Amino acid sequence: MPDTLTLNGGNDALNGNINRATAKSSSKKVPNPDTEAKESRNPGSPLTLPPGFTPEKYAEFISAVQLIVGKENVDLITDAAQLIHEHYTDPSKAHDMHNVVEKTYFVASAVLCPRDVKDIQDIMRLCNQFEMPVWPFSIGRNTGYGGAAPRLPGSIGLDLGKHMNKVLEVNVEGAFALVEPGVTFFDLHDYLVKNNLRDQLWVDVPDVGGGSIIGNAVERGVGYTPYGDHWMMHCGMEIVLPSGELIRTGMGALPDPSRPHSEGLRPDQVPGNRAWQLFNYGFGPYNDGIFSQSNLGIVTKMGIWLMPNPRGYQAYLITLPKDEDLSKALDIIRPLRLQMVLQNVPTLRHILLDAAYSGNKKSYTDKDEPLNDEELDSIAKKLKLGRWNFYGAVYGPEPVRNVLWSTIKQAFSTIEGAKFILPEETTEHPVLQTRSGTLQGIPSLDELAWVNWQPNGAHLFFSPIAKITGEDGMLQYSMTKKRCKEAGIDFIGTFTIGMREMHHIVCIVFDRYNKAKRDRAHWLIRTLIQDAAEHGWGEYRTHLALMDQIADTYCFNDNAQMKLNETIKNALDPKGILAPGKNGVWPSNYDKDAWRISAPDAF
């Protein structure tokens, strides 16, 4: 039997035919069970048992956990027919809605819905007792990266968002909010509107607003106002450690004697220090970073800084007619961003991203293979857009906006054929209308449309980080476009500009019900990861199936960073129960080589 998971030739998305490797080392390692063990399960037992569990031991755990959260908050996943939730507005809590491997692989054995922090603490203590792997998530809308699905098949899913969904505080003077995991960008925006606070405070939002504020921040997601780096804008966290112990970071570790008396309250119910959401660092080592993109704790409360209303705002679109204008644009953008003339997180979008927003591929062409330059130019002309389209905004009182806009226009006017468009001047550019809302902190679902470029549309995100230079941008673009063509997949992408770097987000759209096309998407992203590493580019975030591969590329000094991560993991989680394998960090009681997932064969 092979040491890596490989996909076989079945066409049925629900057939679950995946060869699983056995552990290669001592009995101390948690094995990767054979498919036969899964097929021999008892009626009513999980579709996928956690590794090392018998049906009897699993049933004992479920009986015990029902006493903690109640039977109504335990959902057993016993049949592939339950894996029907495939849309952002109806997210799955148990599997990957955009599966690139078989749909029945990354699947939880059950989903628990804790009602409060005490439930989470009790669940973690019980999981330690049984050595039950647990995968926490906030909402389950981390689409393109795996959603709510666990990296380790059969783990217990921990749905933090169903009950723990309160906006605990909005402080106007300090311009911050304190939220629970289930609070979405829509929720916080609606809270500001309903409480007549929108005139004073804005919440920064990503492309689609239904995700968790906490979940997005700890995965280091981004939005598009000047507050677009969500991890940078978090301040103060409350965390349940794998042991069940509760901590607060930063100033939250300091009790505030001026707050209401805490007698009779649980620690999680005690009001925080008044500076908890004002100063990140507190005293001593700064701990917050080890809880981002990690498997070291479960975030139950988090502060997020809100943007004071800038008292003036103007969105804009700059269309760039030629493909090679990408290079010139990036070299124009870099100094403007460093000098804060570009105040927000702007985006430079490929024509097909905007085209896919307005219609599926069949609405433009009958061909199945990737579109060529002539066809892309034709679509750009039809939509009155460029081959690249730059969306941004200026903020502040009118005199400030006028100076900034004049400077931006002057810089981009050096690109022949560039056009400057404001949303109030036209109804012909629907993406501009949506971005006009997003860039002022108004969430929407409109950007979901581009996933329908292919029938039964699903997507993966390939997201390397690079310098903001025309040379890097063109090299990444040409490399990615070449590989997309080899895979028979249209290039759809955007460059999102940070303070000193850019995220190149490539949207790999495929038909989730077509195994051959899933395999092509899987091959494509694995090949791009390797290509990027050879140029010194690393990804900042990825899908479950790619975590080990990307972790391997961060290999300076004989993988010193991974050794540090594993040391911390084994110290805080000695039984390895919390999200084993997340972002390539496996506890010592797992043979991580046995759990690797390989690319499909080349085609």
C-alpha positions as CSV (number, residue, x, y, z in Angstrom):
1,M,0.0,0.0,0.0
2,P,1.4,3.5,-0.9
3,D,2.5,5.9,1.8
4,T,0.5,8.8,0.3
5,L,-3.1,9.2,-0.4
6,T,-3.8,8.9,-4.1
7,L,-7.0,9.4,-6.1
8,N,-8.3,6.5,-8.2
9,G,-10.2,6.5,-11.4
10,G,-13.8,6.6,-10.1
11,N,-16.2,9.2,-11.6
12,D,-18.8,9.4,-8.8
13,A,-18.2,12.3,-6.5
14,L,-19.7,10.4,-3.6
15,N,-18.0,7.0,-4.1
16,G,-15.3,7.8,-1.6
17,N,-12.8,5.5,-3.4
18,I,-9.5,6.7,-1.8
19,N,-6.5,4.6,-1.0
20,R,-5.4,5.3,2.5
21,A,-1.9,4.6,3.7
22,T,-1.0,2.8,6.8
23,A,1.3,4.2,9.4
24,K,4.9,3.3,8.8
25,S,6.4,3.5,12.3
26,S,5.8,2.5,15.9
27,S,2.5,1.7,17.5
28,K,2.7,5.1,19.3
29,K,1.7,6.7,15.9
30,V,-1.9,7.2,15.1
31,P,-2.4,5.1,11.9
32,N,-4.2,6.1,8.7
33,P,-6.8,3.2,8.4
34,D,-7.6,1.2,5.3
35,T,-10.8,1.9,3.4
36,E,-11.9,-1.7,4.3
37,A,-12.1,-0.7,8.0
38,K,-14.5,2.1,7.0
39,E,-16.6,-0.1,4.9
40,S,-17.1,-2.6,7.7
41,R,-18.5,0.0,10.1
42,N,-21.6,-0.8,12.1
43,P,-25.0,0.5,11.0
44,G,-25.5,4.0,12.5
45,S,-21.8,4.5,13.1
46,P,-20.1,7.5,11.5
47,L,-19.3,7.6,7.8
48,T,-15.7,8.0,8.9
49,L,-14.5,6.9,12.3
50,P,-11.7,8.9,13.9
51,P,-8.4,7.0,13.6
52,G,-7.9,4.5,16.4
53,F,-11.6,4.4,17.4
54,T,-13.8,1.3,17.4
55,P,-17.6,1.9,16.9
56,E,-18.0,1.0,20.6
57,K,-15.5,3.5,21.8
58,Y,-17.0,6.1,19.5
59,A,-20.5,5.5,20.8
60,E,-19.2,5.9,24.4
61,F,-17.7,9.3,23.5
62,I,-20.9,10.4,21.9
63,S,-23.0,9.4,24.9
64,A,-20.6,11.4,27.1
65,V,-20.5,14.5,25.0
66,Q,-24.3,14.6,24.7
67,L,-24.4,15.0,28.5
68,I,-22.3,18.2,28.0
69,V,-24.1,19.9,25.1
70,G,-27.4,18.0,24.8
71,K,-28.5,15.5,22.1
72,E,-29.9,18.4,20.1
73,N,-26.4,19.8,19.7
74,V,-24.8,16.6,18.4
75,D,-25.2,15.8,14.6
76,L,-23.8,12.4,13.6
77,I,-22.6,12.1,10.0
78,T,-23.5,8.5,9.2
79,D,-24.2,8.6,5.4
80,A,-22.8,10.2,2.3
81,A,-26.3,11.3,1.5
82,Q,-26.0,13.9,4.3
83,L,-23.2,15.7,2.4
84,I,-25.7,17.8,0.4
85,H,-24.8,21.3,1.5
86,E,-22.8,22.9,-1.3
87,H,-23.6,26.6,-1.3
88,Y,-22.2,29.6,0.6
89,T,-25.6,30.5,1.8
90,D,-26.2,27.0,3.2
91,P,-22.8,26.0,4.3
92,S,-21.8,22.4,5.1
93,K,-20.6,21.8,8.7
94,A,-19.1,18.5,8.0
95,H,-17.4,18.4,4.5
96,D,-15.6,20.5,2.0
97,M,-18.2,22.1,-0.3
98,H,-15.5,22.7,-3.0
99,N,-13.9,19.3,-2.8
100,V,-10.9,18.6,-5.0
101,V,-10.4,15.1,-3.7
102,E,-13.4,12.7,-3.2
103,K,-16.2,14.3,-1.4
104,T,-16.2,11.6,1.4
105,Y,-12.6,12.1,2.4
106,F,-12.4,15.4,4.3
107,V,-15.5,14.6,6.5
108,A,-16.2,15.0,10.2
109,S,-17.7,12.0,12.1
110,A,-20.0,14.3,14.0
111,V,-20.6,18.0,14.5
112,L,-21.0,19.5,18.0
113,C,-22.5,22.9,18.8
114,P,-21.3,24.2,22.1
115,R,-23.5,26.7,23.7
116,D,-20.9,28.7,25.6
117,V,-17.2,28.7,26.7
118,K,-17.8,26.2,29.5
119,D,-19.1,23.7,27.0
120,I,-16.0,24.1,24.9
121,Q,-13.8,23.6,28.0
122,D,-15.7,20.5,29.0
123,I,-15.6,19.1,25.4
124,M,-11.8,19.6,25.3
125,R,-11.3,17.8,28.6
126,L,-13.5,14.9,27.3
127,C,-11.6,14.8,24.0
128,N,-8.3,14.5,26.0
129,Q,-9.8,11.7,28.0
130,F,-10.8,9.8,24.8
131,E,-7.9,11.1,22.6
132,M,-10.6,12.3,20.2
133,P,-9.4,14.7,17.4
134,V,-11.5,17.8,17.2
135,W,-11.6,20.5,14.4
136,P,-13.1,23.9,15.5
137,F,-14.7,26.3,13.0
138,S,-16.7,29.4,13.3
139,I,-19.2,29.5,10.4
140,G,-17.9,27.0,7.8
141,R,-17.6,29.5,5.0
142,N,-13.8,29.3,4.4
143,T,-14.6,28.3,0.9
144,G,-11.7,27.6,-1.5
145,Y,-9.7,26.5,1.5
146,G,-11.7,23.6,2.8
147,G,-14.7,25.2,4.6
148,A,-15.7,23.5,7.8
149,A,-14.1,20.2,6.8
150,P,-11.4,18.7,9.1
151,R,-7.9,18.0,7.8
152,L,-8.0,14.7,9.7
153,P,-10.9,12.6,8.4
154,G,-13.3,11.5,11.2
155,S,-12.5,14.3,13.5
156,I,-15.2,15.9,15.6
157,G,-16.3,19.2,14.1
158,L,-16.8,21.9,16.6
159,D,-19.3,24.5,15.3
160,L,-18.6,27.6,17.3
161,G,-21.0,29.8,15.5
162,K,-24.4,28.3,16.0
163,H,-24.9,29.5,19.5
164,M,-21.9,31.8,20.2
165,N,-22.9,34.6,17.9
166,K,-23.2,37.7,20.0
167,V,-21.7,41.2,19.5
168,L,-20.6,41.6,23.1
169,E,-19.6,45.3,22.9
170,V,-19.1,48.2,20.4
171,N,-17.1,51.0,21.8
172,V,-17.5,54.2,19.9
173,E,-14.8,56.2,21.7
174,G,-12.2,53.4,21.3
175,A,-13.6,52.4,17.8
176,F,-13.6,48.7,18.5
177,A,-16.0,45.7,18.8
178,L,-15.7,42.6,21.0
179,V,-17.3,39.6,19.2
180,E,-17.9,35.9,19.5
181,P,-17.0,33.4,16.7
182,G,-20.4,33.3,15.1
183,V,-20.6,37.0,14.4
184,T,-20.3,37.6,10.7
185,F,-19.4,40.7,8.8
186,F,-23.1,41.1,7.9
187,D,-23.9,40.8,11.6
188,L,-21.6,43.5,12.8
189,H,-22.5,45.8,10.0
190,D,-26.2,45.3,10.7
191,Y,-25.5,45.9,14.4
192,L,-23.9,49.3,13.6
193,V,-26.9,50.2,11.3
194,K,-29.6,49.2,13.8
195,N,-27.9,51.0,16.7
196,N,-27.3,54.2,14.6
197,L,-23.6,53.8,14.8
198,R,-22.8,53.4,11.0
199,D,-22.4,57.2,10.8
200,Q,-19.5,56.9,13.2
201,L,-17.9,53.5,12.6
202,W,-17.4,51.1,9.7
203,V,-16.5,47.5,9.7
204,D,-13.9,46.3,7.1
205,V,-15.4,43.5,5.0
206,P,-13.9,40.9,2.6
207,D,-15.3,40.1,-0.9
208,V,-18.2,38.1,0.6
209,G,-19.7,39.1,4.0
210,G,-21.1,35.9,5.4
211,G,-18.0,34.7,7.1
212,S,-16.9,34.9,10.7
213,I,-15.0,38.0,11.8
214,I,-12.9,35.9,14.1
215,G,-12.4,33.1,11.6
216,N,-11.3,35.4,8.9
217,A,-8.9,37.3,11.1
218,V,-7.2,34.3,12.6
219,E,-6.7,32.9,9.1
220,R,-5.2,36.2,8.2
221,G,-7.8,37.2,5.6
222,V,-8.2,40.6,4.1
223,G,-10.7,43.3,3.3
224,Y,-10.4,46.5,1.3
225,T,-10.7,49.6,3.3
226,P,-7.6,51.2,5.1
227,Y,-8.4,48.6,7.8
228,G,-8.1,45.7,5.3
229,D,-5.5,43.7,7.2
230,H,-7.8,41.9,9.6
231,W,-5.2,40.3,11.7
232,M,-3.4,43.6,12.1
233,M,-6.7,45.1,13.3
234,H,-7.5,42.5,15.9
235,C,-6.8,43.4,19.5
236,G,-7.1,41.0,22.5
237,M,-8.3,37.4,22.4
238,E,-9.9,34.9,24.7
239,I,-8.8,31.3,24.0
240,V,-9.5,27.8,25.2
241,L,-6.3,25.8,25.2
242,P,-6.2,22.1,24.2
243,S,-6.3,21.2,27.9
244,G,-9.5,23.1,28.4
245,E,-7.8,26.0,30.3
246,L,-9.0,29.5,29.5
247,I,-6.6,32.4,28.8
248,R,-6.9,36.0,27.7
249,T,-4.1,37.7,25.8
250,G,-2.6,41.2,25.9
251,M,-4.2,43.5,28.4
252,G,-6.9,40.9,28.9
253,A,-4.6,39.0,31.3
254,L,-4.9,41.9,33.7
255,P,-8.1,42.1,35.8
256,D,-9.8,45.5,36.0
257,P,-10.9,46.2,39.6
258,S,-13.1,49.0,38.3
259,R,-15.4,46.6,36.4
260,P,-18.4,44.8,38.0
261,H,-17.5,42.4,40.8
262,S,-16.8,38.9,39.4
263,E,-18.0,36.8,42.4
264,G,-20.2,33.9,41.2
265,L,-19.1,34.4,37.5
266,R,-17.1,31.9,35.5
267,P,-13.8,33.3,34.2
268,D,-15.2,33.7,30.7
269,Q,-18.1,35.8,32.0
270,V,-15.8,38.3,33.9
271,P,-15.7,41.7,32.0
272,G,-12.3,42.4,30.5
273,N,-9.7,45.0,31.3
274,R,-10.8,48.4,29.9
275,A,-7.7,48.5,27.7
276,W,-8.1,44.9,26.4
277,Q,-9.2,46.0,22.9
278,L,-6.9,49.1,22.9
279,F,-3.4,47.8,23.3
280,N,-2.3,44.5,21.7
281,Y,0.8,43.6,23.6
282,G,0.3,43.7,27.4
283,F,3.4,42.6,29.2
284,G,5.9,39.9,28.4
285,P,5.9,37.7,25.3
286,Y,3.3,38.5,22.7
287,N,1.2,35.3,22.4
288,D,-1.5,36.2,19.9
289,G,0.5,35.1,16.8
290,I,0.7,31.5,17.8
291,F,-3.1,31.3,17.7
292,S,-3.4,32.5,14.1
293,Q,-3.5,29.7,11.4
294,S,-2.7,27.3,14.2
295,N,-3.9,24.3,16.1
296,L,-2.9,25.6,19.5
297,G,-6.2,27.0,20.8
298,I,-9.8,27.8,20.2
299,V,-10.6,31.6,20.0
300,T,-13.9,32.3,21.9
301,K,-13.8,36.1,22.0
302,M,-11.8,38.7,20.0
303,G,-11.5,42.4,19.7
304,I,-11.6,44.0,16.3
305,W,-10.7,47.6,15.5
306,L,-13.4,49.5,13.5
307,M,-12.7,52.3,11.1
308,P,-13.9,55.8,12.1
309,N,-16.2,57.2,9.4
310,P,-13.7,59.2,7.2
311,R,-16.3,61.9,6.5
312,G,-15.9,61.5,2.8
313,Y,-15.4,58.6,0.3
314,Q,-15.1,58.0,-3.4
315,A,-14.7,54.7,-5.2
316,Y,-13.2,54.5,-8.7
317,L,-12.3,52.1,-11.5
318,I,-9.2,52.4,-13.8
319,T,-9.3,50.2,-16.9
320,L,-6.1,49.2,-18.5
321,P,-6.5,48.0,-22.1
322,K,-3.4,45.7,-22.7
323,D,-2.3,42.5,-21.0
324,E,1.2,43.9,-20.6
325,D,-0.1,47.0,-18.8
326,L,0.0,44.8,-15.6
327,S,3.7,45.5,-15.3
328,K,3.4,49.3,-15.6
329,A,0.5,49.4,-13.2
330,L,2.3,47.5,-10.5
331,D,5.3,49.8,-10.7
332,I,3.0,52.8,-10.5
333,I,1.1,51.3,-7.5
334,R,4.1,50.5,-5.3
335,P,5.2,54.1,-4.5
336,L,1.6,55.3,-4.2
337,R,0.9,52.6,-1.7
338,L,4.0,53.1,0.3
339,Q,3.3,56.9,0.5
340,M,-0.3,56.2,1.5
341,V,-1.7,58.0,-1.5
342,L,-3.4,54.7,-2.1
343,Q,-5.0,54.5,1.4
344,N,-6.9,51.3,1.1
345,V,-6.2,47.7,-0.1
346,P,-6.8,48.1,-3.8
347,T,-7.2,45.2,-6.3
348,L,-6.0,44.7,-9.9
349,R,-8.4,42.3,-11.5
350,H,-8.0,40.2,-14.6
351,I,-10.8,40.6,-17.2
352,L,-12.1,37.1,-16.6
353,L,-12.8,37.7,-13.0
354,D,-15.1,40.6,-13.9
355,A,-16.5,38.7,-16.8
356,A,-17.3,35.7,-14.6
357,Y,-19.1,38.0,-12.2
358,S,-21.4,39.0,-15.1
359,G,-22.1,35.6,-16.7
360,N,-20.8,32.0,-16.9
361,K,-18.5,30.8,-19.6
362,K,-21.3,29.6,-21.8
363,S,-22.6,33.1,-22.0
364,Y,-19.5,34.2,-23.8
365,T,-18.4,31.1,-25.8
366,D,-19.1,27.5,-26.7
367,K,-15.5,26.4,-26.4
368,D,-14.3,24.4,-23.4
369,E,-10.6,25.0,-23.6
370,P,-9.0,28.2,-22.1
371,L,-9.8,31.5,-23.9
372,N,-7.0,33.1,-26.0
373,D,-5.9,36.7,-26.2
374,E,-8.2,37.6,-29.0
375,E,-11.2,36.2,-27.2
376,L,-10.3,37.9,-24.0
377,D,-10.0,41.2,-25.9
378,S,-13.4,40.7,-27.3
379,I,-14.9,40.1,-23.9
380,A,-13.2,43.2,-22.5
381,K,-14.6,45.3,-25.4
382,K,-18.1,43.8,-24.9
383,L,-18.0,44.7,-21.1
384,K,-16.3,48.1,-21.7
385,L,-13.5,47.0,-19.4
386,G,-9.7,46.6,-19.7
387,R,-7.6,43.4,-19.8
388,W,-6.8,44.5,-16.2
389,N,-9.1,46.6,-14.0
390,F,-8.0,48.5,-11.0
391,Y,-10.5,49.2,-8.2
392,G,-9.8,51.5,-5.3
393,A,-11.1,54.4,-3.3
394,V,-10.1,57.7,-1.7
395,Y,-11.2,58.7,1.8
396,G,-11.5,61.9,3.8
397,P,-13.0,65.4,3.4
398,E,-13.4,66.6,-0.2
399,P,-10.2,68.7,-0.4
400,V,-8.2,65.6,0.7
401,R,-10.0,63.3,-1.8
402,N,-9.4,65.8,-4.6
403,V,-5.7,65.9,-4.0
404,L,-5.4,62.1,-3.8
405,W,-7.6,61.4,-6.8
406,S,-5.6,64.0,-8.9
407,T,-2.3,62.3,-8.0
408,I,-3.7,58.8,-8.8
409,K,-5.1,59.9,-12.1
410,Q,-1.9,61.6,-13.1
411,A,0.2,58.5,-12.3
412,F,-2.1,56.1,-14.2
413,S,-2.4,58.5,-17.2
414,T,1.1,57.4,-18.2
415,I,-0.5,54.1,-19.3
416,E,-1.8,54.6,-22.8
417,G,-5.5,54.0,-23.1
418,A,-6.3,54.0,-19.4
419,K,-9.8,55.1,-18.5
420,F,-11.1,56.5,-15.3
421,I,-14.6,55.7,-14.2
422,L,-16.6,56.6,-11.1
423,P,-19.6,54.5,-10.0
424,E,-22.1,57.4,-10.0
425,E,-21.2,58.0,-13.7
426,T,-22.3,54.7,-15.1
427,T,-24.6,51.7,-14.6
428,E,-22.6,49.6,-17.1
429,H,-20.0,48.3,-14.7
430,P,-21.7,46.0,-12.1
431,V,-18.4,45.1,-10.4
432,L,-17.7,48.7,-9.7
433,Q,-21.1,49.1,-8.1
434,T,-20.4,46.2,-5.8
435,R,-16.8,47.3,-5.0
436,S,-18.2,50.8,-4.2
437,G,-20.0,49.1,-1.3
438,T,-17.2,46.8,-0.3
439,L,-14.7,49.6,-0.2
440,Q,-16.8,51.5,2.3
441,G,-17.5,48.5,4.6
442,I,-20.9,47.4,3.2
443,P,-20.9,43.5,3.0
444,S,-22.6,41.7,0.1
445,L,-22.8,38.2,-1.5
446,D,-22.4,39.5,-5.1
447,E,-18.9,38.2,-5.6
448,L,-20.2,34.6,-5.3
449,A,-21.2,34.9,-9.0
450,W,-17.8,34.2,-10.5
451,V,-17.7,30.7,-9.1
452,N,-20.4,29.8,-11.6
453,W,-17.9,30.3,-14.5
454,Q,-18.0,26.5,-14.8
455,P,-21.1,24.3,-14.4
456,N,-21.3,22.9,-10.8
457,G,-18.7,25.5,-10.0
458,A,-16.2,25.0,-7.2
459,H,-12.9,26.7,-6.6
460,L,-9.5,26.6,-5.1
461,F,-7.4,29.6,-4.2
462,F,-3.7,29.7,-5.1
463,S,-2.3,32.7,-3.2
464,P,1.5,33.4,-3.4
465,I,3.0,36.5,-1.8
466,A,5.5,38.7,-3.7
467,K,7.0,42.1,-4.0
468,I,4.9,44.8,-5.6
469,T,6.9,45.1,-8.8
470,G,6.0,44.8,-12.5
471,E,8.7,42.2,-12.9
472,D,7.4,39.9,-10.2
473,G,3.8,40.4,-11.3
474,M,4.4,39.6,-14.9
475,L,6.5,36.6,-14.0
476,Q,3.8,35.2,-11.6
477,Y,1.1,35.9,-14.2
478,S,3.0,34.3,-17.1
479,M,3.9,31.3,-15.0
480,T,0.4,30.8,-13.8
481,K,-1.3,31.4,-17.1
482,K,1.0,28.9,-18.8
483,R,0.2,26.2,-16.2
484,C,-3.6,27.0,-16.4
485,K,-3.4,26.4,-20.1
486,E,-1.7,23.1,-19.6
487,A,-4.4,22.1,-17.2
488,G,-7.2,23.3,-19.6
489,I,-8.4,25.8,-17.1
490,D,-9.0,29.5,-17.7
491,F,-6.8,31.9,-15.7
492,I,-8.9,34.0,-13.4
493,G,-7.1,36.1,-10.9
494,T,-6.4,39.3,-9.0
495,F,-3.5,41.1,-7.4
496,T,-4.5,42.4,-3.9
497,I,-2.1,45.1,-2.8
498,G,-0.9,45.2,0.8
499,M,1.4,47.7,2.4
500,R,4.6,46.4,0.9
501,E,3.6,43.1,-0.7
502,M,0.9,41.8,-2.9
503,H,-1.3,38.7,-2.7
504,H,-1.7,37.1,-6.1
505,I,-5.0,35.4,-5.7
506,V,-5.6,32.8,-8.5
507,C,-9.2,31.5,-8.6
508,I,-9.0,27.9,-10.0
509,V,-12.7,27.2,-11.0
510,F,-13.7,23.7,-11.8
511,D,-16.7,21.4,-12.1
512,R,-16.9,19.6,-8.8
513,Y,-18.9,16.7,-10.2
514,N,-16.4,15.9,-12.9
515,K,-13.5,13.9,-11.6
516,A,-11.2,14.5,-14.5
517,K,-11.7,18.3,-14.1
518,R,-11.2,18.0,-10.3
519,D,-7.9,16.2,-10.9
520,R,-6.8,18.9,-13.3
521,A,-7.5,21.5,-10.7
522,H,-5.6,19.5,-8.1
523,W,-2.6,19.0,-10.4
524,L,-2.6,22.6,-11.3
525,I,-2.4,24.0,-7.8
526,R,0.2,21.5,-6.7
527,T,2.3,22.3,-9.8
528,L,1.9,26.1,-9.1
529,I,3.0,25.7,-5.5
530,Q,6.2,24.0,-6.6
531,D,6.8,26.6,-9.4
532,A,6.3,29.4,-6.9
533,A,8.7,27.9,-4.4
534,E,11.4,27.6,-7.1
535,H,11.1,31.4,-7.5
536,G,11.1,32.1,-3.7
537,W,7.3,32.8,-3.5
538,G,5.3,31.2,-0.7
539,E,1.5,31.0,-0.2
540,Y,-0.1,32.6,2.8
541,R,-3.1,30.3,3.1
542,T,-4.3,27.1,1.5
543,H,-6.7,24.3,1.1
544,L,-6.7,21.2,3.4
545,A,-5.2,19.0,0.6
546,L,-2.2,21.3,0.1
547,M,-1.2,22.1,3.7
548,D,1.7,19.6,4.0
549,Q,3.1,20.6,0.6
550,I,3.2,24.3,1.3
551,A,4.5,23.7,4.9
552,D,7.4,21.8,3.2
553,T,8.4,24.8,1.1
554,Y,9.0,26.9,4.3
555,C,12.2,24.8,4.9
556,F,14.9,27.3,5.9
557,N,17.7,25.8,8.0
558,D,16.5,22.2,7.9
559,N,12.8,23.1,8.6
560,A,13.7,25.0,11.7
561,Q,10.4,26.8,11.8
562,M,8.3,23.6,11.6
563,K,10.4,22.1,14.4
564,L,9.6,25.1,16.5
565,N,5.9,24.8,15.7
566,E,5.9,21.1,16.5
567,T,7.7,21.7,19.8
568,I,5.0,24.2,20.8
569,K,2.2,21.9,19.6
570,N,3.5,18.9,21.6
571,A,3.9,21.1,24.7
572,L,0.4,22.6,24.6
573,D,-1.4,19.6,23.2
574,P,0.5,16.4,24.3
575,K,-2.3,14.1,23.2
576,G,-2.5,15.8,19.8
577,I,-6.3,16.3,19.8
578,L,-6.7,19.8,18.5
579,A,-6.8,20.0,14.6
580,P,-4.0,17.5,13.9
581,G,-2.3,18.4,10.6
582,K,-3.6,21.9,10.3
583,N,-1.2,23.9,8.1
584,G,1.2,20.9,8.2
585,V,1.7,20.9,11.9
586,W,1.2,17.3,13.1
587,P,1.5,16.3,16.8
588,S,4.2,13.7,17.6
589,N,1.7,10.9,18.0
590,Y,0.8,11.0,14.3
591,D,3.0,9.8,11.4
592,K,2.6,12.8,9.2
593,D,4.1,11.0,6.2
594,A,1.3,8.5,6.3
595,W,-1.3,11.2,6.1
596,R,0.1,13.1,3.2
597,I,-2.1,13.6,0.1
598,S,-0.4,13.3,-3.3
599,A,-1.2,14.9,-6.6
600,P,-3.1,13.0,-9.2
601,D,-1.1,11.6,-12.1
602,A,-0.1,14.1,-14.8
603,F,-2.3,14.1,-17.9
